[in-house]
Amino acid sequence: MADVQVPQERVVGPQTADDDVLRVEHVHKSFGPITAVRDINLHLRKGEVLGLLGDNGAGKSTLIKILCGFHRPDGGTMWLKGGPYAPKSVLDARQHGIDTVYQDLALVDQLTVYQNMFLFREKVRKPIPFLSNHIMRRETRKALEATGINIPRIDVPVARLSGGQRQAIAVARTISGDADVILLDEPLAAMGAKEGALILDLIARLKAEGRVSIIMILHNYIHVFQACDRVSLIQDGVIAFDRPTAETSVEELNEIVVEEYRRARQAAMAEEAGVAKAEQNGA
């Protein structure tokens, strides 16, 4: 059997810019025998919206959870606003200026809309620390109005709301905070076209203000080119492609994905051929 030639894997190395707010170099993370991310190199500039693409299982959500302090990396280095960054927890990351909308939304079904908006960040009165429900209701209404998505009542449990409304609450909760970096793990996943367009409009307003930097996991290439300044593609635990959206196209992204499928298939064939050859030599 002829040897199978496997194309070289694409891996983006460390990159920097003068206005970087976040930088990640050679970060890796495993769960037992499973390697989730192998060698992640990524940077995020001030006021930039970075789109993160990749297949299911490529390592996107693991990377987001490392950045937000939910997982600790096994190795590598991170910097935030020019200084070393190694969050001990999600709350620690939030105190450093990184906040997240998770794929599972992190809402408590039994709590009301305004209670979820201030989960772990409740407003309390002083000097006696009673909950300031009036202020939380008022600020919740203001934050939701900013998204443009209609939620008529904010005193009902979120379990009674639609998927799009729940997604809007999670997005509004994060965007209304004081974060310097916002991580959005598939923010449009549960939304219809109209609701998704409102969230994209909100992200466009944030980008125009230039106050926060955003990393957003997306699957729809059209949304990437509509909302993002730059796109990074994760494949098999590494960043395989990184380029400004103005310098690439849907066709190029599709071709890179197809090329990786071919490479993975050829690697599997090469491994099978190696096993067969070893068995033949041992016979």
C-alpha positions in Angstrom: 0.0 0.0 0.0 1.4 3.4 -1.0 2.1 5.9 1.8 -0.6 8.5 2.2 0.6 12.1 2.0 -1.0 14.3 4.7 -1.1 18.1 4.1 0.5 20.2 6.8 -1.9 21.5 9.5 -2.7 25.2 9.6 -1.8 26.8 12.9 -1.8 30.6 13.6 1.1 31.6 15.8 1.1 34.4 18.4 0.2 37.9 17.1 0.1 41.3 18.8 -1.2 44.8 18.2 -0.4 48.0 20.0 -3.9 48.4 21.2 -4.5 44.8 22.4 -6.8 44.5 25.4 -6.5 40.7 25.6 -3.8 38.3 24.4 -3.5 34.5 24.6 -0.4 32.5 23.7 0.0 28.7 23.5 -2.9 28.0 25.8 -3.9 24.3 26.0 -6.5 22.3 28.0 -7.3 18.6 28.4 -10.0 16.7 30.2 -8.5 13.4 31.0 -7.5 11.8 27.7 -9.4 14.3 25.7 -7.6 17.4 24.4 -10.0 20.3 24.1 -7.6 23.0 22.9 -4.0 22.3 21.9 -2.3 25.5 21.1 -4.5 28.6 21.1 -2.9 31.9 20.0 -5.4 34.8 19.9 -5.5 38.6 20.5 -8.3 41.1 20.8 -7.9 44.8 20.1 -9.6 47.7 21.9 -13.2 48.2 20.6 -12.9 45.2 18.2 -15.5 42.6 17.5 -13.9 39.2 16.9 -15.9 36.4 15.4 -15.0 32.9 16.5 -16.0 30.1 14.1 -15.5 26.3 14.2 -17.2 23.0 14.2 -18.9 21.5 17.2 -16.1 20.1 19.4 -13.4 22.3 17.8 -12.7 24.0 21.2 -14.7 27.3 21.0 -16.7 27.0 24.2 -13.7 25.6 26.1 -11.7 28.7 25.1 -14.5 31.0 26.2 -14.7 29.2 29.5 -10.9 29.6 30.0 -11.1 33.3 29.2 -14.0 33.8 31.7 -12.4 31.9 34.5 -14.7 28.8 34.5 -11.8 26.5 33.4 -8.1 26.9 34.2 -5.8 26.2 31.3 -3.2 23.4 31.7 -0.6 25.7 30.2 0.1 28.9 28.2 0.0 32.6 29.0 -2.7 35.2 29.0 -2.5 39.0 29.3 -5.4 41.5 30.0 -4.9 45.2 29.5 -1.2 44.8 29.5 -0.8 42.7 32.6 -0.7 39.0 33.4 -4.2 37.4 33.5 -5.0 34.2 35.3 -8.5 34.3 36.6 -9.3 32.1 39.6 -13.1 32.0 39.0 -15.8 33.6 36.9 -16.3 36.3 39.6 -12.6 37.0 39.5 -12.7 37.4 35.7 -15.7 39.7 36.1 -13.8 41.9 38.6 -11.0 42.1 36.0 -13.4 43.3 33.4 -14.4 40.2 31.5 -18.1 39.1 31.4 -19.8 36.3 29.5 -23.1 35.2 27.9 -22.9 31.4 28.2 -24.3 28.9 25.7 -26.7 27.6 28.4 -27.5 31.3 29.4 -26.8 30.7 33.1 -30.4 31.8 34.1 -32.3 30.4 37.1 -35.8 29.3 35.9 -37.5 30.0 39.2 -36.2 33.5 39.6 -37.9 36.5 37.9 -36.5 38.5 35.0 -35.1 41.3 37.1 -33.7 38.8 39.7 -31.8 37.0 36.9 -30.5 40.3 35.6 -28.8 41.0 38.9 -27.8 37.4 39.8 -24.6 37.5 41.9 -24.5 41.3 41.4 -27.6 42.3 43.4 -28.2 45.9 44.4 -28.5 46.4 48.2 -29.4 49.3 50.3 -27.1 50.9 52.8 -26.3 50.9 55.7 -28.8 48.0 56.2 -28.1 45.5 53.4 -31.7 44.8 52.2 -32.2 44.1 48.5 -33.1 47.2 46.5 -35.8 45.6 44.3 -37.0 49.0 43.0 -33.6 50.0 41.6 -33.1 46.5 40.1 -36.5 46.6 38.4 -35.8 50.1 37.0 -32.3 49.2 35.7 -33.6 45.9 34.2 -36.3 47.7 32.3 -33.7 50.2 31.0 -31.2 47.5 30.0 -33.9 45.4 28.1 -35.2 48.5 26.3 -31.7 49.0 25.0 -31.8 45.6 23.3 -35.0 46.5 21.6 -36.6 43.1 22.5 -40.0 43.3 24.1 -40.4 41.6 27.5 -43.8 42.9 28.8 -43.3 41.8 32.4 -40.1 41.6 34.4 -41.6 40.2 37.6 -42.4 36.7 36.2 -40.1 33.6 36.4 -37.9 33.3 33.3 -39.2 29.7 32.8 -42.4 31.2 31.4 -40.5 33.1 28.6 -39.6 32.1 25.1 -36.1 31.0 24.2 -35.4 34.4 22.4 -36.6 36.4 25.4 -34.4 34.3 27.7 -31.4 34.9 25.4 -32.1 38.7 25.4 -32.0 38.7 29.2 -28.6 37.0 29.2 -27.2 39.4 26.6 -28.7 42.5 28.3 -27.3 41.4 31.7 -23.8 41.2 30.3 -23.8 44.3 28.1 -25.3 46.5 30.8 -22.4 45.9 33.1 -19.0 47.5 33.3 -17.0 44.9 31.4 -14.1 45.9 29.1 -14.3 42.5 27.3 -17.6 40.7 26.5 -17.6 37.0 25.5 -20.7 35.8 23.7 -21.1 32.1 23.3 -23.6 31.7 20.4 -25.7 34.7 21.4 -28.2 34.2 18.5 -28.7 30.5 18.9 -32.3 30.6 20.3 -33.5 33.7 18.5 -35.7 34.2 15.5 -34.6 36.4 12.7 -36.2 39.6 14.1 -34.7 39.1 17.6 -31.3 38.2 16.2 -31.3 41.4 14.1 -31.9 43.5 17.2 -29.0 41.9 19.0 -26.8 42.4 16.0 -27.9 46.1 15.9 -27.0 46.3 19.6 -23.5 44.9 18.9 -23.1 47.4 16.1 -23.9 50.2 18.5 -21.3 48.9 21.0 -18.7 48.7 18.2 -19.4 52.2 17.2 -19.0 53.5 20.8 -15.6 51.6 20.9 -15.9 51.2 24.7 -15.9 47.4 24.9 -14.2 44.6 23.0 -16.2 41.5 22.0 -15.5 37.9 21.2 -18.5 36.2 19.7 -19.0 32.6 18.8 -21.1 32.3 15.6 -22.0 29.6 13.1 -23.7 31.8 10.5 -21.0 33.3 8.2 -23.3 36.1 7.1 -23.6 37.2 10.7 -19.8 37.2 11.0 -19.4 39.5 8.0 -22.2 41.7 9.2 -21.1 42.2 12.8 -17.3 41.4 13.1 -14.1 43.3 12.4 -12.1 40.1 12.3 -12.7 36.3 12.1 -10.7 33.5 13.7 -11.4 29.8 12.8 -10.8 27.1 15.4 -10.1 23.6 14.0 -9.1 20.6 16.2 -8.1 22.8 19.1 -6.0 25.4 17.3 -6.6 28.7 15.6 -6.2 27.7 11.9 -7.2 31.0 10.3 -7.2 34.7 11.4 -8.0 37.6 9.2 -10.0 40.9 9.1 -13.4 40.2 7.6 -12.7 42.9 4.9 -9.9 40.7 3.6 -11.7 37.4 3.3 -14.9 35.9 2.1 -17.5 33.2 2.7 -16.0 31.2 -0.1 -12.5 31.3 1.4 -13.8 30.2 4.8 -15.7 27.3 3.2 -12.6 26.2 1.3 -10.5 26.2 4.5 -13.1 24.1 6.3 -13.3 21.6 3.3 -9.5 21.5 3.2 -9.4 20.5 6.9 -12.0 17.8 6.3 -9.7 16.4 3.6 -6.6 16.7 5.8 -8.4 14.9 8.7 -9.5 12.1 6.3 -6.0 11.7 4.9 -4.5 11.6 8.3 -7.0 8.8 9.3 -6.1 7.0 6.1 -2.4 7.3 6.8 -2.9 6.0 10.3 -4.9 3.0 9.0 -2.2 2.3 6.4 0.5 2.5 9.1 -1.4 -0.1 11.3 -1.9 -2.4 8.3 1.8 -2.2 7.3 2.9 -2.9 10.9 0.5 -5.9 11.0 1.8 -7.1 7.7 5.5 -6.9 8.8 4.7 -8.7 12.0 2.9 -11.6 10.2 
